[in-house]
Structure formats: C-alpha cells, structure tokens
Amino acid sequence: MSDLCLTLLCPPAVEEKLLDLLLMSPSANVFTSAPTAAHGLTFNNLNQTEQVLGRGFATQVQVIISNADKPALLEAIQSQLAGAGLRYWITPVVEAGDIA
C-alpha cells in the first residue's frame, strides 16, 4: 500500500464544507489546512481585490491517503462539492512517520 498526498485548493467560502467532508471520511486520517495565496486562477473567478493583487485567496488542504482510498475520496469530493472551484493534485509520499 503506497501513500499519496492529495493537495486541494479551495475557495474560503467552501472551506468548512470540505473540512467537514474530510473529518467524516474514514480514509482521511491525517490532513492539514492553511490559508494560502493561489496564482494562475481564472481571472473571472477573482474578486476586485484579488485581481489587483494578482492572486486569489484560498485554503490549501493536504490529505495523506492510500492509493486504494483515492478513488472513493475523490468521488465523494466531486459529488458533494462539484462546481465549487476546487483544484487538486496528487503526489507520492516517499516516506512518512512519527518523530519520537
């Protein structure tokens, strides 16, 4: 079983919905969230302040999941948050553990 890191960028307006979904998901045991500035987003989706600054306000969420859990989690996110403006990418986790 190989671990993956699912990174999601979500608009602040749907942050709580996404976090609630992840908290209820049995496959999302470990995840983090943080405010971030997102660059390269569609210009029409940015408010006036974001257009002037050249970056969008977003929340970045990173979830450690197994490769086997990936399809179900992505399907749940798609079905509950379709059209909400989320973006995602997946990277392999080379190593993970606890520092004792």
Secondary structure, DSSP 8 states (H G I E B T S, - for coil): --EEEEEEEE-GGGHHHHHHHHHH-TT--EEEEEEEEE-S--GGGS-HHHHHHTSEEEEEEEEEEETTTHHHHHHHHHHHHTTS--EEEEEE--------
